[in-house]
Amino acid sequence: MAGRLVYVVMGFLFVGLGVAGIFLPLIPTTGPLLLAAWLFSKGSPRWRMWLLNHPLLGRYIHNYLKYRGTTRKVKVRAILTLWITLFISGIWVYPKTWPILILLAVGIGVTWHLLSLRTLKPEDMQELTFQERVRNFE
């Protein structure tokens, strides 16, 4: 019983991290949501189903698992936000050489990863039923 509670609590922690990643450029979104779905599968199938069927969050999981990609709008917004944040951090927060080089390396790595994902068009993505989402996750 206590073990399942730990899985559920950790699942919600990673859902929160994934939601934060929607708004904050250096925090990923899809990875924490995938981990949350796995944690919920160990702790509470009901919460796992809630996450997979969530109108916004379930889409991130589904797009990554089925298509290994995301929309152009998400890519552009993420890359712009990333570089604006890195520029501000490098100029005002960490105006020293090593932190700027680390920020630059992170920016290049994240940009490369985002650009390597398949760019999805709305017509490429089909609306899946709840059962199809669950089957794609397993």
N, C-alpha and C positions, 0 to 999 in steps of 0.2 A: 504494500500500500504506500509506504513512504517513498519507495523507489519510483513508483509511477508519478507521485507528486513532484519529485525532483525533475523528471522528464517534462512534465507540463510546465513547471515554473521556468525551466531552461528554454522550453519552446516559446513561451511568451517573451522571454528576454530577447531571443533571436528575432521574433516578429517585430519587436520594438526597434531593434537594430536595423532590420530590413526597411521598416517604415522611415526611420531616420535617413537611411540611404537614398530614399526618394528625393530628399531635400538637401542633403549634404554630399558634396561631390567626392570626398575621399572615403566615404563609407559605402561599401557595396550594398546592393539591394537583393539580387537574386540568390547569392550564396547563403546569407543568413536565413532567407525564407525557405530555401531547400533544406537547410539544417533544421529549421523549426518544424517543417513537415515530418522529417524523420523522427525528431524527438517526440512530436505528438503521436506518431504511429506507435511508439513504445509506451507512451504514458496515457493517451486518451484518443481512441479512434474518432470520437465525436469532434474534438478540437482539430484533428487532422482533416476531417471532412469539411469543417468550417473554413479552414485555411485554403484548401484546394478549391473550394466553391466560392470563395470570396470574390466579389465582382472586380476588385482592383488587384489585390495581392495574388489571387489565384492565376491571374493572367501572366504575371512575371514568371511564375513557376512553369506554367504551361508553355509559354513561348520559348523558354530556355530548353525545356526537356524535349519538346516535340520538334522545334525548328532550329534550335541552337542559334537564336538570333533575337533581334529587337527592331523596333520601328526606327526610321530615319529621324523622326522628331525626338525620340528618347536619346538616340546617339548624339545628335547635335546639341541638345540641351545639356547632356552630361559632360560632353567635351568642353563646351563653352564655360560652364560653371566650374569645371575642374581647373581650367587654365586661368580664369579670372581669380579664383581663390588662391591658386599657387602663386600667381603674380603678386597679389596683395600680401600674401604671407612672406614671400621672398624679399619684397621691398621694405615693408614696415615691421613685420614681426621678427623675422630671422635674417637680418641683412649681413650675414656672414657667409663665407665661401662654402663651407661644408654643408650647412643646412640647405643652401640654395642648390647645391649639386644633388643632394638627396631628394629635394622637392622636384627637381628637373627629371631625375631618374624615375620617380613615382609617376609623374605626369606623362612621360613617354611610355612607360609600361602600361598604364591604364588606358591611354589613348590607343596604343597598339592593340590591346585586348578588345576594346570597344569596336575598333575598325575591323577587327578580324571576325567579329560576329556577323552572321548573315543579316542583311537589311530586309526586314519584312514589310510587305505592302499589305494594306487592309484586305485586299482580295486574296492574298496568300493564306490568310488566317481564317480558319473556320471556327464558328462558335461551337464548342464542344459541350456535350451533355455532361452531367455530373459523373456518370459511370465512365465516360471516356477519359475524363481528367484523372480519375482514380487509377484507371488501367494504365495510362501513360506514365504515371508516377511510379508504379510498381516495377 
